[in-house]
Amino acid sequence: VKCIGCGETIDLTTSKKILGPKQTKRWECNLASVWGQMASGGGHSTLREEMAVLGVPIMTEKSFIHIERDIGTWWEQELNKSMKQAGEEERRLAIEHNEYHEGIPAITVILDGGWSKRSH
């Protein structure tokens, strides 16, 4: 933005940049926008429609897809870390309660194989 009075150019940003999993910097507002769409089942076109009502320009579909992949990588890393921690805790509890199967700490694992569907 250029000041009319003094002519100085000022760089204005809407949010800070955050380092992604692939060492790419992304605007925080763009990450939040894509994250919200992923969490609610939307996509680039939904975000575009929502922001058009407010008169807010958004990132290109290409940028949206790159950020979507970054977030997917983050989610996968965090889920794997969380499952590993849970498995270690279950192993510790099995040993603590002397629960073994053929000499191996035994834990119960339940999977339903379900897939979340949209509610609308």
Steps between C-alpha positions, in 0.01 A plus 500: 500500500638839404442797731335791316660756734866400503521247216647230727407145409378289793473121489180386671436135573185327621680239706840351572667227298531153651759239402331190359607135514688526171684813616269726299365820652124545486281791609323412824164631369530271194586200718201571724269540199605169345497322837143619559389374160665162556341465842153588371513304175534803274757587239634788295167577331318511835763732644480719188119530535519577874766767458328655194206591723744696718688646205822329610739370232643154557796292388504316169375144478860388443609665828198349677600151384864549611386616844249214519788256440714673766219473754445135405870436567474675839191301592666173401816582701297597808270196474798267470667665800177479701444132412861416593463675837169321564657166409792561736259592779289187438815285502609658829157434653498138377838440662386678818189276516696187401291446186694289249427277202775250424752719684403821322319787679136465389279795417152520351466685171158581356453620141162546335624573150243777476524810289349827606233627261376852451205586719338725240 
